[in-house]
């Protein structure tokens, strides 16, 4: 029997890395909802479509096809995976993801993934809106300072320029925008297991989640 595990949380909490590792350990698929929003935000911005819920936006959305294929994020057939993990796209995603027509257009795309087997889905409303009936839900978080340090180290390791204070400012602003938006604000889903990873390694967070999943659904995770 297939099942869904959701991992929600704020920007920079390490959801993507942890979700990938959990999915790999369980031998099931990983759904990166953040990549979907980043991709559509990038394309809308490059098409000079402003983050406003109007007819122009709705028409643009109807012409966009997004598919996740392994590590590839295909938008109308073109892989944008290498372009969407930047501070600039983080800012764009925060703006476009607050638009009702954007969230509505992508909701069905996310929901239908449940029809193709068990998944670990991560995002900011996967446990509360996309998969409210998920078998096990988690809310993964960390202090803004811990998240900023992780982002900083990540960018330095990739050889990118990084400013810790600017990253921290961006994270705090993103938290505010995500938690106060009218449509699907960032919130702790009902029944979710709260996990603060400020003082945890990635491996410790993954193991905590795996232990909880195996307790909750032992028959499906043998």
C-alpha positions in Angstrom: 0.0 0.0 0.0 1.4 3.4 -0.9 1.7 6.2 1.6 2.7 9.9 1.9 5.2 11.4 4.4 5.2 15.2 4.5 8.0 17.6 5.7 7.0 21.2 6.1 9.1 24.0 7.4 10.6 27.5 6.8 13.2 28.4 4.2 16.7 27.1 4.9 15.6 24.4 7.4 17.2 21.7 5.3 13.9 20.1 4.2 15.1 19.2 0.7 18.3 17.4 1.8 16.6 15.6 4.7 13.6 14.6 2.5 15.8 13.2 -0.2 17.8 11.1 2.3 14.6 9.8 4.0 13.1 8.9 0.6 16.3 7.1 -0.4 16.4 5.2 2.9 12.8 4.1 2.5 13.2 3.3 -1.2 10.4 5.7 -2.3 10.0 8.8 -4.4 10.9 12.4 -3.3 8.7 15.3 -4.3 10.4 18.7 -4.2 7.5 21.2 -4.2 9.9 24.0 -3.7 11.6 23.3 -7.0 8.2 23.5 -8.7 7.5 26.9 -7.3 11.0 28.2 -8.0 10.8 27.0 -11.6 7.5 28.7 -12.3 8.6 31.9 -10.5 11.7 32.0 -12.7 9.8 31.5 -15.9 7.1 34.0 -15.0 9.7 36.6 -14.1 11.7 36.0 -17.3 8.5 36.4 -19.3 7.9 39.7 -17.5 4.7 38.5 -15.9 4.3 40.5 -12.7 3.3 38.7 -9.4 -0.3 39.9 -9.7 -3.4 37.7 -9.8 -4.9 38.9 -13.1 -5.9 37.5 -16.5 -2.4 37.8 -17.9 -1.1 35.7 -15.0 -3.7 33.0 -15.5 -3.1 32.8 -19.3 0.6 32.5 -18.7 0.1 29.7 -16.2 -2.1 27.8 -18.7 0.8 27.7 -21.2 3.4 26.3 -18.7 4.1 22.6 -18.4 6.3 21.5 -15.4 7.7 18.0 -14.9 10.1 16.6 -12.3 12.3 13.9 -13.8 15.0 12.7 -11.4 17.2 15.7 -10.7 15.8 17.6 -13.8 13.1 20.3 -13.4 11.6 20.6 -16.9 9.6 23.7 -17.8 8.1 23.3 -21.3 10.8 20.8 -22.0 13.8 22.8 -20.8 15.7 21.8 -17.7 16.0 24.8 -15.3 17.4 22.8 -12.3 20.7 24.6 -12.4 19.1 28.1 -12.4 16.6 27.9 -9.6 18.9 27.5 -6.5 19.9 31.1 -6.1 19.1 33.9 -3.7 17.4 35.9 -6.5 15.0 33.0 -7.2 14.4 32.5 -3.5 13.1 36.1 -3.4 11.0 35.6 -6.6 9.5 32.4 -5.3 8.3 34.1 -2.1 6.4 36.7 -4.2 4.9 34.4 -6.8 3.9 31.6 -4.4 1.6 34.1 -2.6 -0.5 34.5 -5.7 -3.7 32.4 -5.5 -3.8 31.5 -9.2 -0.2 30.2 -9.0 -0.9 28.0 -6.0 -4.1 26.7 -7.6 -2.4 25.8 -10.8 0.3 23.9 -9.0 -1.9 22.2 -6.4 -3.3 19.6 -8.8 0.2 18.8 -10.2 1.4 18.1 -6.7 -1.6 16.1 -5.6 -1.5 13.8 -8.6 2.0 12.6 -7.5 0.3 10.5 -4.9 -1.2 8.3 -7.6 2.3 7.0 -8.6 3.4 5.4 -5.4 4.7 6.3 -2.0 6.4 9.6 -1.6 8.2 12.0 0.7 6.9 15.5 0.0 8.5 18.6 1.3 7.4 22.2 1.2 5.6 24.9 3.2 2.0 23.6 2.9 2.3 19.9 1.9 1.0 18.6 5.2 -1.7 21.2 5.7 -3.0 21.7 2.1 -1.6 19.4 -0.5 -1.6 16.1 1.5 -3.7 16.7 4.6 -4.3 13.0 5.0 -0.6 12.0 4.9 0.3 9.0 7.0 3.0 10.9 8.9 3.7 14.6 9.0 6.7 16.6 10.2 7.4 20.3 10.8 11.2 20.7 10.4 12.7 24.0 11.6 15.8 25.7 13.1 16.6 29.1 14.4 17.1 31.8 11.7 20.8 32.0 12.7 21.3 28.3 12.3 19.6 28.3 8.9 21.6 31.3 7.7 24.8 29.6 8.7 23.9 26.5 6.8 23.0 28.5 3.7 26.2 30.5 4.0 28.3 27.3 4.3 26.4 25.8 1.4 27.2 28.7 -0.9 30.8 28.9 0.1 31.3 25.2 -0.5 29.9 25.7 -4.1 32.3 28.6 -4.7 29.5 31.2 -4.6 29.8 34.6 -3.0 28.0 34.7 0.3 27.2 37.3 3.0 25.9 35.9 6.2 24.2 39.0 7.4 22.4 39.4 4.0 21.3 35.7 4.1 20.0 36.1 7.7 18.0 39.2 6.6 16.6 37.4 3.7 15.6 34.4 5.8 13.8 36.5 8.4 12.0 38.4 5.7 11.0 35.2 3.9 9.7 33.8 7.2 7.5 36.8 7.7 6.2 36.7 4.1 5.5 33.0 4.2 3.7 33.0 7.6 1.5 36.1 7.0 0.4 35.5 3.4 -3.4 35.0 2.9 -3.2 31.9 0.8 -1.7 28.8 2.5 0.5 30.5 5.1 3.4 28.6 6.6 2.0 26.8 9.6 2.5 23.6 11.6 0.1 21.0 10.1 -2.4 19.4 12.4 -0.9 16.3 13.8 2.6 17.1 12.6 5.7 16.0 14.6 7.7 19.2 15.5 11.5 18.8 15.0 13.9 21.6 15.8 17.2 20.8 14.1 19.2 23.8 15.2 21.7 21.6 17.1 21.3 18.5 15.0 23.4 17.2 12.1 21.7 16.3 8.9 22.2 12.6 9.6 20.6 13.0 13.1 17.6 14.7 11.7 17.2 12.0 9.0 17.4 9.2 11.7 14.9 11.0 13.9 12.4 11.1 11.1 13.0 7.5 10.0 12.5 6.3 13.6 9.2 8.2 13.8 8.0 6.9 10.4 8.8 3.3 11.3 6.9 3.7 14.6 3.9 5.1 12.8 3.6 2.8 9.9 5.7 -0.3 10.7 4.0 -2.6 8.2 4.7 -0.4 5.2 8.3 0.4 6.1 9.7 -3.1 6.9 
